[in-house]
């Protein structure tokens, strides 16, 4: 008779670990130990199987081996559970490192943030996620109590202060601002969820979310507004809220051309803010047109500066405008111009239905290409404008341009929120709960951005690498024993830059 450990690949992709007993060539017994989904689980189950064989060999004098499918005796080692303690403790450590744990003493809220980073899901499904992390999860009622506290006690203000303190006010000279929209699939709008200009071109009720970040994309403030609120009307309230919290911090704000309006710039200036705003260029700037008319050829990176009047009447003010030409942008602009000209040609030729086009000119029912407009568009292809009230001695033209180009960081934070963290609060209806949900998302962005900045990998990749590293709990003679997971070189390298403080187990 022979006894050995066998590993069998199952249809689900797991590896079943079995103890097989053979008499001659005939299998006389199979003891199923368990199914492994990771290398760690497989090694553990294999060790348990070998231990059982040794125990049976010691008891061999008591009679024939019993390797049937009956339940194993209590004296054998059994795998009770395996959980990603390292992943949880790392995320909880970063949460504490950012100052969130000391800012708000709410373990349930912390676990909601961690669960959203690991697997964005409904609040009810969060219970399963926390259970799989080896925690004692809160009840559904406990989760909603935490969300109520987050709204009633204004957790977000405390977390925002912690973010600024973590980054350091001395290093904070530039902030970036942008907005996005989150839609709701509901039949009835209310005074908060209202149809408006959607970033996703949707017609459903929505809310507007404004995010203020530092120049590296780390979140500082998050605010929500009614769905029909104009982008330009959200900026000053967000900056005012930031200044109310940090009156001694003087920062310049950069935002895209969507924020550019004479009234908005006037409001920013009157409130004492410095700004860098993208400029829409409707016609070729005078300095550039004069340069080109004199036979000049624009070079990649070439910069022009001028003064331009904004507003009318008593509110009319002159501001500094910086222009830069980029060859890459010019190639893209020219391709788009050619596509629009081609559409207009098709309308003129009668091969396409008549519809409004950028370069289509209709005079007394006669259709033609507006050649002057086409030439004007080509002349300013590749030119981008930046409006600022910063004096040249404080910020050179290059400094202004470089600061504006950091806006990709706030866009990256929004992408993270809407994809990796699935920020859209599809399961909430009341404004207080929606605001509390957005506070969870705000904290999750902060933890994720910090990890991404330190490790150089996306938060999705970070979770994917750490999740399979599981501690195991085995039961021997009714007593639980924890076996820590082996840390691979890849995981050790990933965690090298993170100064992890105490976790929550």
C-alpha positions as CSV (number, residue, x, y, z in Angstrom):
1,X,0.0,0.0,0.0
2,X,1.3,3.5,-0.9
3,X,0.2,6.9,0.3
4,X,1.0,10.2,-1.5
5,X,-0.1,13.8,-2.1
6,X,-1.8,14.5,-5.4
7,X,-2.5,17.9,-7.0
8,X,-5.4,18.1,-9.5
9,X,-6.4,21.1,-11.6
10,X,-10.1,21.7,-11.4
11,X,-12.5,23.1,-14.0
12,X,-12.7,26.4,-12.0
13,X,-9.0,26.9,-12.4
14,X,-8.1,26.0,-8.8
15,X,-5.7,23.2,-7.7
16,X,-7.3,20.5,-5.6
17,X,-4.9,18.9,-3.0
18,X,-5.6,15.3,-2.2
19,X,-4.1,12.4,-0.2
20,X,-4.3,9.3,-2.3
21,X,-4.0,5.7,-1.0
22,X,-3.2,2.9,-3.5
23,X,-3.1,-0.8,-3.0
24,X,-1.1,-2.2,-5.9
25,X,-2.5,-0.2,-8.9
26,X,-5.9,0.3,-7.5
27,X,-6.9,3.6,-5.7
28,X,-8.5,2.6,-2.4
29,X,-8.9,6.0,-0.8
30,X,-9.0,9.7,-1.5
31,X,-8.9,12.3,1.2
32,X,-9.6,15.8,-0.2
33,X,-7.7,18.5,1.7
34,X,-8.9,21.6,-0.1
35,X,-8.7,23.7,-3.2
36,X,-6.0,26.4,-3.7
37,X,-6.4,29.6,-5.7
38,X,-2.9,31.0,-5.0
39,X,0.6,29.7,-4.6
40,X,0.5,30.5,-0.9
41,X,-2.7,28.5,-0.5
42,X,-1.3,25.6,-2.5
43,X,1.9,25.4,-0.3
44,X,-0.2,25.5,2.8
45,X,-2.6,22.8,1.8
46,X,0.3,20.6,0.6
47,X,2.0,21.0,4.0
48,X,-1.3,20.1,5.7
49,X,-1.6,16.9,3.6
50,X,1.9,15.8,4.4
51,X,1.3,16.4,8.1
52,X,-1.8,14.2,7.9
53,X,0.2,11.4,6.3
54,X,2.8,11.6,9.1
55,X,0.1,11.5,11.7
56,X,-1.6,8.5,10.0
57,X,1.8,6.7,9.8
58,X,2.2,7.2,13.6
59,X,-1.2,5.6,14.1
60,X,-0.6,2.8,11.6
61,X,-0.5,0.2,14.3
62,X,-4.1,0.8,15.2
63,X,-5.5,-0.7,12.1
64,X,-5.9,-0.1,8.4
65,X,-5.7,3.5,7.2
66,X,-9.0,5.3,6.7
67,X,-8.6,7.7,3.8
68,X,-12.2,7.8,2.7
69,X,-14.2,11.0,2.2
70,X,-15.4,11.1,5.9
71,X,-14.6,14.3,7.9
72,X,-11.1,14.5,9.2
73,X,-10.5,14.0,13.0
74,X,-10.2,17.2,15.1
75,X,-6.5,16.5,15.7
76,X,-5.6,17.2,12.1
77,X,-4.7,20.7,10.8
78,X,-7.4,22.4,8.9
79,X,-7.3,25.6,6.8
80,X,-9.9,27.9,8.4
81,X,-9.4,30.9,6.3
82,X,-6.9,33.0,4.3
83,X,-7.0,36.8,4.1
84,X,-5.0,39.7,2.7
85,X,-3.7,41.2,5.9
86,X,-0.8,42.8,4.3
87,X,-3.0,44.7,1.8
88,X,-5.3,45.9,4.5
89,X,-2.6,46.9,6.9
90,X,-0.7,48.8,4.2
91,X,-3.8,50.8,3.2
92,X,-4.7,51.4,6.9
93,X,-1.2,52.5,7.5
94,X,-1.2,55.0,4.7
95,X,-4.7,56.2,5.9
96,X,-3.1,56.9,9.3
97,X,0.1,58.4,7.7
98,X,-2.0,61.0,5.9
99,X,-3.4,62.1,9.3
100,X,-6.9,60.8,8.6
101,X,-7.1,58.4,11.6
102,X,-6.2,61.2,14.1
103,X,-8.5,63.7,12.3
104,X,-11.6,61.5,12.6
105,X,-11.9,58.6,15.0
106,X,-14.2,56.4,13.1
107,X,-12.9,52.9,12.3
108,X,-16.0,52.0,10.2
109,X,-15.5,55.0,8.0
110,X,-11.8,54.1,7.6
111,X,-12.8,50.6,6.5
112,X,-15.3,52.0,4.0
113,X,-12.4,53.9,2.4
114,X,-10.1,50.9,2.3
115,X,-12.8,48.6,0.9
116,X,-13.5,51.2,-1.9
117,X,-9.9,51.1,-2.9
118,X,-9.7,47.3,-2.9
119,X,-13.0,46.7,-4.7
120,X,-15.5,49.5,-5.3
121,X,-19.0,48.2,-4.5
122,X,-22.3,49.1,-2.9
123,X,-22.2,49.8,0.8
124,X,-24.0,46.5,1.4
125,X,-21.5,44.6,-0.6
126,X,-18.7,46.3,1.4
127,X,-19.6,43.9,4.3
128,X,-18.5,41.0,2.1
129,X,-15.2,42.7,1.1
130,X,-14.4,43.5,4.8
131,X,-15.2,40.0,5.8
132,X,-12.9,38.6,3.2
133,X,-10.1,40.8,4.6
134,X,-10.4,38.9,7.8
135,X,-12.2,41.7,9.7
136,X,-15.3,41.6,11.7
137,X,-17.4,43.8,9.4
138,X,-19.9,46.3,10.6
139,X,-23.6,45.7,10.0
140,X,-25.4,47.6,7.2
141,X,-26.9,49.8,9.9
142,X,-23.5,50.4,11.3
143,X,-22.3,51.5,7.9
144,X,-25.1,54.0,7.4
145,X,-24.6,55.3,10.9
146,X,-21.0,56.1,9.9
147,X,-22.2,57.8,6.8
148,X,-24.6,59.9,8.8
149,X,-21.8,60.9,11.1
150,X,-19.7,61.9,8.1
151,X,-22.4,64.2,6.9
152,X,-23.5,65.6,10.3
153,X,-20.0,66.2,11.7
154,X,-18.6,67.4,8.4
155,X,-15.8,64.8,8.2
156,X,-14.7,66.2,4.8
157,X,-13.5,69.4,6.4
158,X,-11.3,67.5,8.8
159,X,-9.9,65.3,6.1
160,X,-9.2,68.3,3.9
161,X,-7.2,70.0,6.7
162,X,-5.2,66.8,7.2
163,X,-4.4,66.7,3.4
164,X,-3.0,70.2,3.5
165,X,-1.0,69.6,6.7
166,X,0.4,66.4,5.2
167,X,1.6,68.1,2.0
168,X,2.9,71.1,3.9
169,X,1.8,74.7,3.5
170,X,5.3,76.0,2.7
171,X,5.4,73.8,-0.4
172,X,1.9,74.8,-1.5
173,X,2.2,77.6,-4.0
174,X,0.0,76.3,-6.9
175,X,-3.3,74.6,-6.8
176,X,-5.2,73.1,-9.8
177,X,-9.0,73.1,-10.2
178,X,-11.4,71.2,-12.5
179,X,-15.0,70.0,-12.4
180,X,-16.7,66.8,-13.5
181,X,-20.3,65.6,-13.5
182,X,-21.8,62.4,-11.9
183,X,-25.2,61.3,-13.3
184,X,-28.1,59.5,-11.7
185,X,-30.4,57.1,-13.4
186,X,-33.6,58.4,-11.7
187,X,-36.9,59.4,-13.2
188,X,-37.5,62.4,-10.9
189,X,-35.0,65.2,-10.5
190,X,-34.8,67.3,-7.3
191,X,-33.2,70.5,-6.2
192,X,-29.7,68.9,-6.2
193,X,-29.7,66.3,-8.9
194,X,-30.7,68.4,-11.9
195,X,-30.0,68.0,-15.6
196,X,-27.3,70.3,-16.9
197,X,-24.3,70.5,-19.2
198,X,-22.9,67.0,-18.8
199,X,-19.2,66.0,-19.2
200,X,-20.5,62.6,-20.5
201,X,-23.1,64.1,-22.8
202,X,-25.9,62.5,-20.9
203,X,-29.5,63.9,-20.3
204,X,-30.1,62.4,-16.8
205,X,-30.1,64.4,-13.6
206,X,-26.6,65.0,-12.3
207,X,-24.5,66.8,-9.8
208,X,-21.3,68.9,-10.5
209,X,-18.2,68.0,-8.5
210,X,-15.3,70.4,-8.2
211,X,-11.9,69.1,-7.1
212,X,-9.0,71.2,-5.9
213,X,-5.6,69.4,-5.9
214,X,-1.9,70.4,-5.5
215,X,0.4,70.5,-8.5
216,X,1.1,66.7,-8.2
217,X,-2.6,65.8,-8.2
218,X,-3.0,65.2,-4.4
219,X,-6.5,66.2,-3.3
220,X,-7.0,69.2,-1.1
221,X,-10.7,69.9,-1.3
222,X,-13.8,68.4,-2.9
223,X,-17.2,70.2,-3.3
224,X,-20.4,69.2,-5.0
225,X,-22.9,71.5,-6.6
226,X,-26.4,71.4,-8.2
227,X,-26.3,69.7,-11.6
228,X,-27.2,72.9,-13.5
229,X,-24.5,75.0,-11.8
230,X,-22.2,76.6,-14.4
231,X,-18.5,75.6,-14.1
232,X,-17.4,79.2,-13.9
233,X,-19.6,79.8,-10.7
234,X,-18.0,76.9,-8.8
235,X,-14.4,78.1,-8.7
236,X,-14.6,81.1,-6.3
237,X,-16.7,79.3,-3.6
238,X,-14.1,76.4,-3.6
239,X,-11.2,78.8,-3.2
240,X,-13.0,80.8,-0.6
241,X,-13.6,77.6,1.4
242,X,-9.9,76.7,1.1
243,X,-8.8,80.2,2.2
244,X,-11.2,80.1,5.2
245,X,-9.5,76.9,6.4
246,X,-6.0,78.2,5.6
247,X,-5.9,82.0,5.7
248,X,-2.1,82.2,5.8
249,X,-1.6,80.1,2.6
250,X,-1.2,82.2,-0.5
251,X,-1.6,80.1,-3.7
252,X,-2.2,80.7,-7.4
253,X,-4.9,78.6,-9.1
254,X,-4.6,77.1,-12.6
255,X,-7.7,76.0,-14.4
256,X,-8.8,75.3,-18.0
257,X,-10.5,77.5,-20.5
258,X,-13.9,76.4,-19.3
259,X,-13.4,78.8,-16.3
260,X,-12.5,81.8,-18.5
261,X,-15.1,84.5,-18.5
262,X,-14.7,88.2,-17.8
263,X,-17.0,88.0,-14.8
264,X,-15.1,85.0,-13.4
265,X,-11.7,86.6,-13.7
266,X,-13.1,89.8,-12.2
267,X,-14.4,87.9,-9.2
268,X,-11.1,86.0,-8.8
269,X,-9.1,89.3,-8.9
270,X,-11.5,91.2,-6.6
271,X,-11.2,88.3,-4.1
272,X,-7.5,88.6,-4.1
273,X,-6.6,85.4,-6.0
274,X,-3.8,84.9,-8.4
275,X,-4.7,82.8,-11.4
276,X,-3.6,81.1,-14.6
277,X,-6.4,80.3,-16.9
278,X,-6.4,78.7,-20.4
279,X,-7.5,81.1,-23.1
280,X,-9.8,80.4,-26.0
281,X,-8.3,81.9,-29.2
282,X,-11.0,83.1,-31.5
283,X,-8.6,84.9,-33.8
284,X,-4.9,85.0,-34.4
285,X,-3.2,87.2,-31.7
286,X,-1.9,90.5,-33.1
287,X,1.7,89.8,-32.2
288,X,1.7,86.4,-33.9
289,X,-0.2,87.7,-36.9
290,X,2.3,90.5,-37.3
291,X,5.2,88.1,-37.0
292,X,3.8,85.8,-39.6
293,X,2.9,88.7,-42.0
294,X,6.6,89.8,-41.8
295,X,7.6,86.4,-43.1
296,X,8.4,84.8,-39.7
297,X,8.0,81.0,-39.3
298,X,6.9,79.8,-35.9
299,X,9.3,77.5,-34.2
300,X,8.4,74.7,-31.7
301,X,8.1,76.2,-28.2
302,X,8.1,79.8,-29.4
303,X,6.5,82.2,-26.9
304,X,4.8,85.6,-27.4
305,X,3.4,87.9,-24.7
306,X,0.9,90.7,-24.9
307,X,-1.7,92.6,-22.9
308,X,-5.4,92.1,-23.6
309,X,-8.6,93.8,-22.4
310,X,-11.3,91.8,-20.7
311,X,-14.8,92.9,-19.8
312,X,-16.7,96.1,-20.6
313,X,-17.4,99.4,-19.1
314,X,-16.2,100.0,-15.5
315,X,-15.2,96.4,-15.1
316,X,-12.9,96.4,-18.2
317,X,-9.4,95.4,-17.2
318,X,-6.2,94.7,-19.0
319,X,-4.4,91.4,-18.3
320,X,-1.3,89.6,-19.2
321,X,-1.6,86.9,-21.9
322,X,1.1,84.4,-22.8
323,X,1.0,82.5,-26.1
324,X,3.0,79.4,-27.1
325,X,3.3,77.6,-30.4
326,X,3.8,73.8,-30.3
327,X,4.5,71.7,-33.5
328,X,2.7,68.6,-32.1
329,X,-0.4,70.7,-31.3
330,X,-0.2,72.3,-34.7
331,X,-0.3,68.9,-36.5
332,X,-3.3,67.9,-34.5
333,X,-5.1,71.2,-35.1
334,X,-4.4,71.0,-38.9
335,X,-5.7,67.5,-39.1
336,X,-8.9,68.5,-37.4
337,X,-9.2,71.6,-39.6
338,X,-8.9,69.4,-42.7
339,X,-11.6,67.0,-41.5
340,X,-14.0,69.9,-40.9
341,X,-13.2,71.4,-44.3
342,X,-13.8,68.0,-45.9
343,X,-17.3,67.9,-44.3
344,X,-18.0,71.4,-45.6
345,X,-16.9,70.3,-49.1
346,X,-19.3,67.4,-49.0
347,X,-22.2,69.7,-48.1
348,X,-21.2,72.1,-50.9
349,X,-21.0,69.2,-53.4
350,X,-24.4,67.9,-52.3
351,X,-23.1,64.5,-51.1
352,X,-24.0,65.3,-47.5
353,X,-27.1,66.8,-45.9
354,X,-26.9,70.5,-45.1
355,X,-26.0,71.0,-41.5
356,X,-24.1,73.6,-39.5
357,X,-20.3,73.4,-40.0
358,X,-17.4,75.5,-38.9
359,X,-16.2,76.4,-42.3
360,X,-19.5,76.2,-44.2
361,X,-20.8,79.5,-45.6
362,X,-24.4,79.9,-46.8
363,X,-25.4,83.1,-48.6
364,X,-28.8,83.4,-50.3
365,X,-29.1,79.6,-50.3
366,X,-25.7,79.3,-52.0
367,X,-23.2,77.1,-50.2
368,X,-19.5,77.6,-50.2
369,X,-16.3,77.2,-48.2
370,X,-15.4,80.2,-46.0
371,X,-11.8,80.3,-47.2
372,X,-10.9,83.3,-45.1
373,X,-12.0,81.5,-41.9
374,X,-10.0,78.4,-43.0
375,X,-6.9,80.5,-43.5
376,X,-7.4,82.2,-40.1
377,X,-7.7,78.8,-38.4
378,X,-4.6,77.5,-40.0
379,X,-2.7,80.6,-39.1
380,X,-3.2,80.0,-35.4
381,X,-2.9,76.2,-35.4
382,X,-0.7,75.1,-32.7
383,X,-1.0,78.3,-30.6
384,X,-2.3,78.1,-27.0
385,X,-3.1,81.1,-24.8
386,X,-2.8,81.5,-21.1
387,X,-4.3,84.4,-19.1
388,X,-2.8,85.4,-15.8
389,X,-2.7,88.3,-13.3
390,X,0.7,87.2,-12.1
391,X,3.4,89.8,-12.8
392,X,6.3,88.8,-15.0
393,X,8.8,89.3,-12.1
394,X,6.8,86.7,-10.1
395,X,6.2,84.3,-12.9
396,X,8.0,84.1,-16.2
397,X,6.1,83.1,-19.3
398,X,7.7,79.6,-19.0
399,X,6.6,79.3,-15.4
400,X,3.0,80.2,-16.4
401,X,2.9,77.6,-19.1
402,X,4.5,74.9,-17.0
403,X,2.1,75.6,-14.2
404,X,-0.9,75.3,-16.5
405,X,0.3,72.0,-18.0
406,X,0.1,70.5,-14.5
407,X,-3.6,70.3,-15.0
408,X,-3.3,66.8,-16.3
409,X,-2.8,65.8,-12.6
410,X,-6.3,66.9,-11.6
411,X,-7.7,65.2,-14.7
412,X,-5.8,62.0,-13.6
413,X,-7.4,62.2,-10.2
414,X,-10.8,62.5,-11.7
415,X,-10.1,59.5,-13.9
416,X,-9.0,57.6,-10.9
417,X,-12.2,58.6,-9.0
418,X,-14.6,57.7,-11.9
419,X,-12.9,54.4,-13.0
420,X,-10.7,52.8,-10.3
421,X,-12.9,54.1,-7.4
422,X,-16.3,54.2,-9.3
423,X,-17.2,57.5,-7.6
424,X,-20.7,57.7,-9.1
425,X,-23.1,57.3,-6.1
426,X,-25.7,55.2,-7.9
427,X,-27.1,53.7,-4.7
428,X,-27.8,56.9,-2.8
429,X,-30.7,59.3,-3.1
430,X,-30.4,61.8,-0.2
431,X,-28.0,64.7,-0.5
432,X,-26.4,64.0,2.9
433,X,-25.7,60.4,1.9
434,X,-24.3,61.5,-1.5
435,X,-22.0,64.0,0.3
436,X,-20.9,61.3,2.7
437,X,-20.2,58.9,-0.2
438,X,-18.1,61.7,-1.9
439,X,-16.1,62.1,1.3
440,X,-15.3,58.3,1.2
441,X,-14.2,58.9,-2.4
442,X,-12.1,62.0,-1.5
443,X,-10.2,60.0,1.2
444,X,-9.7,57.1,-1.2
445,X,-8.3,59.4,-3.9
446,X,-5.8,60.8,-1.3
447,X,-4.6,57.3,-0.2
448,X,-4.4,56.1,-3.8
449,X,-2.6,59.2,-5.1
450,X,0.0,59.0,-2.4
451,X,0.6,55.3,-3.0
452,X,0.8,55.9,-6.8
453,X,3.3,58.7,-6.3
454,X,5.5,56.8,-3.9
455,X,5.5,53.4,-5.7
456,X,5.2,54.5,-9.3
457,X,2.4,52.0,-10.1
458,X,-1.3,52.5,-10.5
459,X,-3.5,51.8,-7.5
460,X,-5.2,49.0,-9.5
461,X,-1.9,47.3,-10.0
462,X,-0.9,47.9,-6.4
463,X,-4.0,46.1,-5.1
464,X,-3.6,43.3,-7.7
465,X,0.0,42.6,-6.5
466,X,-0.7,42.7,-2.8
467,X,-4.2,41.0,-2.7
468,X,-2.8,37.4,-3.3
469,X,-0.3,37.8,-0.4
470,X,-2.5,36.1,2.3
471,X,-1.9,35.2,5.9
472,X,-3.5,31.8,6.7
473,X,-5.4,30.7,9.8
474,X,-5.2,26.9,10.5
475,X,-6.9,25.0,13.2
476,X,-5.0,22.3,15.0
477,X,-6.8,20.4,17.8
478,X,-9.3,23.2,18.0
479,X,-6.7,26.0,18.4
480,X,-6.2,28.6,15.7
481,X,-2.7,29.4,14.5
482,X,-1.8,32.2,12.1
483,X,0.8,31.5,9.4
484,X,2.2,34.8,8.0
485,X,2.5,35.1,4.2
486,X,5.8,35.0,2.5
487,X,6.8,38.4,1.1
488,X,8.1,38.2,-2.5
489,X,10.8,40.4,-3.8
490,X,8.2,42.2,-6.0
491,X,6.0,43.0,-3.0
492,X,9.0,44.1,-0.9
493,X,10.2,46.5,-3.7
494,X,6.7,47.9,-4.0
495,X,6.4,48.7,-0.3
496,X,9.9,50.0,0.0
497,X,9.0,53.7,-0.2
498,X,5.9,53.5,1.9
499,X,6.3,54.4,5.6
500,X,3.5,52.3,6.9
501,X,2.1,53.0,10.3
502,X,-0.1,50.8,12.5
503,X,-2.9,48.9,10.7
504,X,-6.3,48.1,12.0
505,X,-6.4,44.3,12.7
